[in-house]
Amino acid sequence: MAGSHSNWRPPRSCDVYWCEFKHCKSLLNRFHEYYTYGRAPDCQQWKEDYYTCKEWEINHSTQAKESLQESERKRVAAQGKFTPVWELRQTPPADWHLPLNQGKPQDS
């Protein structure tokens, strides 16, 4: 069982979790989040992940490993919830190879 612990590494280094926490708490980021979303960012998860990562580096505990994996799964799932701004094309337009009409005004 000890051999399986030595092969696993956290998805990010512990320093990355700490840097993300510091960035999240920065004045510029807090202003941006408040301006964009109308609320201050919740940075607690980055801090918890940092301490969990440090616990993993010291003790190689299974609980720390599972906690980090679950946190990363939630982070990836949250990124997938956003709807795309535009619809992706499956094929290029039929007239993609023709020269552009640079002299004519576009329809808007």
Phi and psi in degrees as GROMACS dihedral restraints (atoms count N, CA, C in turn):
[ dihedral_restraints ]
;  ai    aj    ak    al  type     phi  dphi    fc
    3     4     5     6     1   -66.2    20    10
    4     5     6     7     1   -30.2    20    10
    6     7     8     9     1   -65.9    20    10
    7     8     9    10     1   -34.5    20    10
    9    10    11    12     1   -70.5    20    10
   10    11    12    13     1   -29.6    20    10
   12    13    14    15     1   -69.3    20    10
   13    14    15    16     1   -38.0    20    10
   15    16    17    18     1   -70.1    20    10
   16    17    18    19     1   -23.4    20    10
   18    19    20    21     1   -81.3    20    10
   19    20    21    22     1   -28.0    20    10
   21    22    23    24     1   -82.6    20    10
   22    23    24    25     1   137.2    20    10
   24    25    26    27     1  -126.6    20    10
   25    26    27    28     1   148.9    20    10
   27    28    29    30     1   -60.3    20    10
   28    29    30    31     1   151.7    20    10
   30    31    32    33     1   -60.9    20    10
   31    32    33    34     1   -26.8    20    10
   33    34    35    36     1  -131.1    20    10
   34    35    36    37     1   157.3    20    10
   36    37    38    39     1   -73.0    20    10
   37    38    39    40     1   158.1    20    10
   39    40    41    42     1   -61.8    20    10
   40    41    42    43     1   -32.5    20    10
   42    43    44    45     1   -64.0    20    10
   43    44    45    46     1   -32.3    20    10
   45    46    47    48     1   -66.1    20    10
   46    47    48    49     1   -41.7    20    10
   48    49    50    51     1   -60.3    20    10
   49    50    51    52     1   -41.4    20    10
   51    52    53    54     1   -67.7    20    10
   52    53    54    55     1   -41.4    20    10
   54    55    56    57     1   -64.1    20    10
   55    56    57    58     1   -39.6    20    10
   57    58    59    60     1   -64.0    20    10
   58    59    60    61     1   -38.8    20    10
   60    61    62    63     1   -64.0    20    10
   61    62    63    64     1   -46.1    20    10
   63    64    65    66     1   -63.3    20    10
   64    65    66    67     1   -40.1    20    10
   66    67    68    69     1   -64.2    20    10
   67    68    69    70     1   -42.9    20    10
   69    70    71    72     1   -60.6    20    10
   70    71    72    73     1   -37.2    20    10
   72    73    74    75     1   -83.6    20    10
   73    74    75    76     1    -7.9    20    10
   75    76    77    78     1   -65.3    20    10
   76    77    78    79     1   152.0    20    10
   78    79    80    81     1   -61.9    20    10
   79    80    81    82     1   -42.5    20    10
   81    82    83    84     1   -62.2    20    10
   82    83    84    85     1   -44.7    20    10
   84    85    86    87     1   -67.4    20    10
   85    86    87    88     1   -40.4    20    10
   87    88    89    90     1   -63.4    20    10
   88    89    90    91     1   -40.8    20    10
   90    91    92    93     1   -63.3    20    10
   91    92    93    94     1   -45.1    20    10
   93    94    95    96     1   -60.5    20    10
   94    95    96    97     1   -46.6    20    10
   96    97    98    99     1   -62.1    20    10
   97    98    99   100     1   -41.5    20    10
   99   100   101   102     1   -67.5    20    10
  100   101   102   103     1   -41.3    20    10
  102   103   104   105     1   -66.7    20    10
  103   104   105   106     1   -42.1    20    10
  105   106   107   108     1   -78.5    20    10
  106   107   108   109     1   -46.7    20    10
  108   109   110   111     1  -111.1    20    10
  109   110   111   112     1    -8.6    20    10
  111   112   113   114     1    79.9    20    10
  112   113   114   115     1    15.3    20    10
  114   115   116   117     1  -151.1    20    10
  115   116   117   118     1   157.5    20    10
  117   118   119   120     1   -76.5    20    10
  118   119   120   121     1   148.1    20    10
  120   121   122   123     1   -71.4    20    10
  121   122   123   124     1   150.1    20    10
  123   124   125   126     1   -95.9    20    10
  124   125   126   127     1   109.2    20    10
  126   127   128   129     1  -100.4    20    10
  127   128   129   130     1    -0.3    20    10
  129   130   131   132     1   -60.9    20    10
  130   131   132   133     1   -35.7    20    10
  132   133   134   135     1   -64.9    20    10
  133   134   135   136     1   -36.8    20    10
  135   136   137   138     1   -62.9    20    10
  136   137   138   139     1   -40.3    20    10
  138   139   140   141     1   -67.4    20    10
  139   140   141   142     1   -44.2    20    10
  141   142   143   144     1   -61.6    20    10
  142   143   144   145     1   -41.3    20    10
  144   145   146   147     1   -64.9    20    10
  145   146   147   148     1   -36.4    20    10
  147   148   149   150     1   -62.0    20    10
  148   149   150   151     1   -49.6    20    10
  150   151   152   153     1   -66.8    20    10
  151   152   153   154     1   -34.6    20    10
  153   154   155   156     1   -66.5    20    10
  154   155   156   157     1   -39.4    20    10
  156   157   158   159     1   -64.2    20    10
  157   158   159   160     1   -42.8    20    10
  159   160   161   162     1   -62.8    20    10
  160   161   162   163     1   -39.1    20    10
  162   163   164   165     1   -62.8    20    10
  163   164   165   166     1   -39.9    20    10
  165   166   167   168     1   -63.0    20    10
  166   167   168   169     1   -43.4    20    10
  168   169   170   171     1   -63.4    20    10
  169   170   171   172     1   -34.8    20    10
  171   172   173   174     1   -83.6    20    10
  172   173   174   175     1   -51.0    20    10
  174   175   176   177     1  -104.7    20    10
  175   176   177   178     1   -16.8    20    10
  177   178   179   180     1    54.5    20    10
  178   179   180   181     1    41.4    20    10
  180   181   182   183     1   -76.4    20    10
  181   182   183   184     1   143.9    20    10
  183   184   185   186     1   -66.3    20    10
  184   185   186   187     1   -36.0    20    10
  186   187   188   189     1   -63.3    20    10
  187   188   189   190     1   -41.8    20    10
  189   190   191   192     1   -64.2    20    10
  190   191   192   193     1   -42.1    20    10
  192   193   194   195     1   -61.2    20    10
  193   194   195   196     1   -48.3    20    10
  195   196   197   198     1   -66.0    20    10
  196   197   198   199     1   -36.9    20    10
  198   199   200   201     1   -64.2    20    10
  199   200   201   202     1   -43.7    20    10
  201   202   203   204     1   -65.2    20    10
  202   203   204   205     1   -41.5    20    10
  204   205   206   207     1   -62.9    20    10
  205   206   207   208     1   -43.2    20    10
  207   208   209   210     1   -65.4    20    10
  208   209   210   211     1   -41.1    20    10
  210   211   212   213     1   -61.9    20    10
  211   212   213   214     1   -43.0    20    10
  213   214   215   216     1   -67.7    20    10
  214   215   216   217     1   -37.5    20    10
  216   217   218   219     1   -60.7    20    10
  217   218   219   220     1   -44.0    20    10
  219   220   221   222     1   -63.4    20    10
  220   221   222   223     1   -40.3    20    10
  222   223   224   225     1   -63.8    20    10
  223   224   225   226     1   -43.8    20    10
  225   226   227   228     1   -67.1    20    10
  226   227   228   229     1   -40.3    20    10
  228   229   230   231     1   -64.7    20    10
  229   230   231   232     1   -37.4    20    10
  231   232   233   234     1   -66.8    20    10
  232   233   234   235     1   -33.9    20    10
  234   235   236   237     1   -68.6    20    10
  235   236   237   238     1   -30.1    20    10
  237   238   239   240     1   -79.4    20    10
  238   239   240   241     1    -7.8    20    10
  240   241   242   243     1   -80.2    20    10
  241   242   243   244     1   -14.6    20    10
  243   244   245   246     1   -74.0    20    10
  244   245   246   247     1   138.3    20    10
  246   247   248   249     1   -84.6    20    10
  247   248   249   250     1   143.9    20    10
  249   250   251   252     1   -67.4    20    10
  250   251   252   253     1   151.0    20    10
  252   253   254   255     1   -72.1    20    10
  253   254   255   256     1   -38.7    20    10
  255   256   257   258     1  -135.3    20    10
  256   257   258   259     1   164.3    20    10
  258   259   260   261     1   -83.0    20    10
  259   260   261   262     1   131.5    20    10
  261   262   263   264     1   -74.6    20    10
  262   263   264   265     1   139.4    20    10
  264   265   266   267     1   -79.6    20    10
  265   266   267   268     1   145.7    20    10
  267   268   269   270     1   -91.0    20    10
  268   269   270   271     1   -32.0    20    10
  270   271   272   273     1  -136.8    20    10
  271   272   273   274     1   157.5    20    10
  273   274   275   276     1   -71.9    20    10
  274   275   276   277     1   161.4    20    10
  276   277   278   279     1   -61.1    20    10
  277   278   279   280     1   153.5    20    10
  279   280   281   282     1   -63.5    20    10
  280   281   282   283     1   -30.8    20    10
  282   283   284   285     1  -104.7    20    10
  283   284   285   286     1    30.9    20    10
  285   286   287   288     1   -65.5    20    10
  286   287   288   289     1   -25.6    20    10
  288   289   290   291     1   -87.3    20    10
  289   290   291   292     1   -10.9    20    10
  291   292   293   294     1   -75.8    20    10
  292   293   294   295     1   152.6    20    10
  294   295   296   297     1   -65.8    20    10
  295   296   297   298     1   152.4    20    10
  297   298   299   300     1   -75.8    20    10
  298   299   300   301     1   149.2    20    10
  300   301   302   303     1   -88.3    20    10
  301   302   303   304     1    80.3    20    10
  303   304   305   306     1   -78.3    20    10
  304   305   306   307     1   -23.5    20    10
  306   307   308   309     1   -83.1    20    10
  307   308   309   310     1   -21.5    20    10
  309   310   311   312     1   -95.8    20    10
  310   311   312   313     1   142.6    20    10
  312   313   314   315     1   -69.9    20    10
  313   314   315   316     1   148.3    20    10
  315   316   317   318     1   -83.5    20    10
  316   317   318   319     1   153.4    20    10
  318   319   320   321     1   -76.8    20    10
  319   320   321   322     1   125.7    20    10
